[in-house]
Amino acid sequence: MMPDGAIGQASPRAPQQHRTTQGLLAIWHDVEAGFEPSFDDWYDRQHHLERVNVPGFARARRYLNLGGGPRYFSRYDVDDALVLASTPYLDALNNPTEWTRRLMPRYRNTTRAVFHFVAGAGGAEGGELVTLRLPGDDTDATRAFGSDEMAALATAPGVLRVEVWNTDTAVSTLRSEETKLRATEDHRVGQAILVEGSNVDRLTDAVARHLLPFLDAVATIDRYRVVYRLQKR
């Protein structure tokens, strides 16, 4: 039997990743204590649906933290990053619903960024996720993490999918009414790596073995499980 963490072939070949979207809106955040049920209801009953109805949005997913980092991670897959600078989306940001107006000031420790797709491996999706946030500077912190290293990570035990995203700074920093409603300035991020799989402990081990040694910057790492999925029909 192959030991846990070993690769069963000399040159691992990850399943092809099929993509129909090239852009991503990602938000990591906490909430003011006591407002967690209100945020759960808002996300479930209004906010995700509102966003997915915007032209160019393909789907929404929300995750809950399994450790001590930001409670929520939400991702919205979009046709491309410019969807997040489009008139329909900016209209939504600048005309928030009353429910949204009540909750936006309750955001805490928020990181929000618009990304464009760089590279990926693995064909399936998982219910558990490790996110890595890398600093927002001009250095490509993943330059040593090439296709062979990505394939090794994507085929490690418990890993199903790997995605690398770079921030679109111009679109990420657009101001809106929703931005003004949040209590503090959003944190910035330069790159994000998302590693999905079937077991978060195995994901954590795979990231430590097959990803962290190849990064040129210190990553902020969080562990999540998915609690919501909505696909545009």
C-alpha positions in Angstrom: 0.0 0.0 0.0 1.3 3.5 -0.9 1.9 5.5 2.3 -0.3 8.6 2.8 1.1 11.6 1.0 3.0 9.6 -1.6 2.5 10.1 -5.3 1.6 6.9 -7.2 3.5 7.8 -10.4 6.8 9.5 -11.2 5.2 12.4 -13.1 1.7 12.9 -11.7 -0.9 13.9 -14.2 -3.8 15.9 -12.7 -7.2 15.7 -14.4 -7.9 18.5 -16.8 -9.7 21.5 -15.3 -12.6 22.6 -17.4 -13.4 26.3 -16.9 -16.1 28.5 -18.3 -15.2 31.6 -16.2 -12.0 33.6 -15.9 -12.9 36.0 -13.1 -13.6 35.8 -9.4 -14.9 38.0 -6.6 -13.7 36.7 -3.2 -14.5 38.0 0.2 -13.1 36.8 3.6 -14.7 38.5 6.6 -15.9 38.3 10.2 -19.0 39.9 11.6 -19.9 41.8 14.7 -20.6 39.4 17.6 -24.2 38.3 17.8 -25.0 39.0 14.1 -24.0 35.6 12.8 -27.6 34.3 12.3 -28.6 37.6 10.6 -25.7 37.2 8.1 -26.6 33.5 7.5 -30.2 34.5 6.7 -29.2 37.4 4.6 -26.8 35.4 2.5 -29.2 32.4 2.2 -32.4 34.4 1.3 -31.1 37.5 -0.5 -27.5 38.5 -1.1 -26.2 35.5 -3.0 -29.3 35.3 -5.3 -29.1 39.1 -5.9 -25.4 38.8 -7.0 -25.9 35.7 -9.2 -28.7 37.5 -11.0 -26.2 40.2 -12.2 -25.2 39.6 -15.8 -21.8 37.9 -16.1 -22.1 36.1 -12.7 -22.1 32.3 -13.0 -22.5 31.1 -9.4 -22.0 31.7 -5.7 -20.5 29.6 -3.0 -20.2 30.4 0.8 -17.9 28.7 3.3 -17.6 28.7 7.1 -14.2 28.7 8.8 -13.1 25.6 10.6 -10.5 27.4 12.7 -9.9 30.9 14.0 -9.7 33.0 10.8 -12.4 35.0 9.1 -15.8 33.3 9.7 -17.0 33.6 6.1 -15.4 33.0 2.7 -17.7 33.8 -0.2 -16.7 33.3 -3.9 -18.5 34.5 -7.0 -17.4 33.0 -10.3 -17.8 35.5 -13.1 -17.2 35.5 -16.9 -14.1 37.8 -16.4 -12.9 40.4 -14.0 -14.4 43.3 -15.9 -17.9 42.0 -14.9 -17.0 43.5 -11.5 -16.6 46.9 -13.1 -19.8 46.6 -15.2 -22.7 49.0 -15.0 -25.2 46.4 -13.7 -22.9 45.3 -10.9 -21.9 48.8 -9.9 -25.6 49.7 -9.9 -26.2 46.9 -7.4 -23.3 48.1 -5.2 -24.5 51.7 -5.2 -28.2 50.8 -4.5 -28.0 48.3 -1.7 -31.2 46.8 -0.3 -32.4 47.8 3.2 -31.3 44.5 4.5 -27.8 45.0 3.1 -27.7 48.5 4.5 -28.4 47.1 8.0 -25.6 44.5 7.8 -22.8 46.2 5.9 -21.7 48.2 9.0 -21.4 44.9 10.9 -18.6 43.5 8.6 -15.3 43.1 10.4 -11.8 42.1 9.3 -12.8 42.1 5.6 -10.6 41.2 2.7 -12.2 41.7 -0.6 -10.6 41.4 -4.1 -11.4 40.8 -7.7 -9.2 38.2 -9.4 -8.3 36.9 -12.8 -7.5 33.2 -13.3 -3.9 32.3 -13.7 -3.6 28.5 -13.6 -5.4 25.4 -12.2 -5.3 21.6 -12.0 -7.9 19.0 -11.0 -11.3 18.3 -12.5 -13.5 17.7 -9.4 -14.7 20.0 -6.6 -14.6 19.4 -2.9 -16.7 20.2 0.1 -13.7 21.5 2.1 -11.2 24.2 1.2 -7.9 25.7 2.2 -7.4 29.3 1.1 -4.0 31.0 0.9 -3.9 34.8 0.7 -0.6 36.3 -0.5 0.7 39.9 -0.1 -0.5 42.6 -2.5 2.8 43.8 -4.0 4.5 43.4 -7.4 6.2 40.2 -6.6 4.8 37.0 -8.0 4.9 34.9 -4.9 4.0 31.7 -6.9 6.7 31.9 -9.6 8.5 28.8 -8.2 5.2 26.9 -8.1 5.1 25.6 -11.6 3.0 23.1 -13.5 4.8 20.0 -12.1 4.4 21.3 -8.6 0.7 22.1 -9.2 0.2 18.6 -10.6 1.8 17.0 -7.5 -0.5 19.1 -5.2 -3.6 18.3 -7.3 -2.9 14.5 -7.1 -2.0 14.4 -3.4 -4.3 12.4 -1.1 -7.5 14.3 -0.4 -6.9 17.1 -3.0 -9.3 17.4 -5.9 -8.7 20.9 -7.3 -6.2 23.7 -7.2 -6.7 27.3 -8.5 -4.3 30.2 -8.7 -5.7 33.7 -9.0 -4.1 37.2 -9.3 -5.7 40.4 -8.1 -7.0 42.9 -10.6 -6.1 45.9 -8.4 -7.9 48.6 -10.5 -11.3 46.8 -10.3 -10.7 45.7 -6.7 -10.3 49.2 -5.5 -13.4 50.8 -7.1 -15.4 52.7 -4.5 -19.1 52.2 -4.0 -22.0 52.9 -1.5 -21.4 49.4 0.0 -17.7 50.2 0.5 -18.7 53.3 2.5 -21.2 51.4 4.6 -18.5 48.9 5.9 -17.0 50.0 9.2 -13.4 49.8 8.1 -11.3 49.8 5.0 -11.0 46.4 3.3 -7.7 44.5 3.5 -5.9 43.9 0.2 -4.4 40.8 -1.2 -2.1 40.2 -4.2 -2.8 36.6 -5.0 -5.0 33.8 -3.8 -4.6 30.0 -4.1 -7.6 27.8 -3.5 -7.1 24.1 -2.7 -10.3 22.0 -2.6 -10.8 18.4 -1.5 -12.6 15.9 0.5 -10.8 16.1 3.9 -9.5 19.4 5.3 -6.7 17.7 7.4 -5.4 16.0 4.3 -5.6 19.3 2.4 -3.6 21.0 5.1 -0.9 18.3 4.9 -0.8 18.5 1.1 -0.5 22.3 1.1 2.4 22.0 3.6 4.2 19.4 1.5 3.5 20.4 -2.0 2.8 24.2 -2.0 4.4 26.2 0.9 8.0 25.2 0.1 7.6 26.9 -3.3 6.1 30.2 -2.2 8.3 33.3 -2.0 6.0 35.0 0.5 4.2 34.2 3.8 0.6 33.2 3.1 -2.4 33.7 5.4 -4.0 30.3 5.5 -7.6 29.4 6.4 -9.6 26.2 6.4 -13.3 26.1 5.4 -16.2 23.9 4.6 -18.9 24.7 2.0 -22.4 25.6 3.3 -24.0 27.2 0.2 -24.0 26.7 -3.5 -26.0 28.6 -6.2 -25.6 28.1 -9.9 -27.1 30.5 -12.5 -29.7 28.5 -14.5 
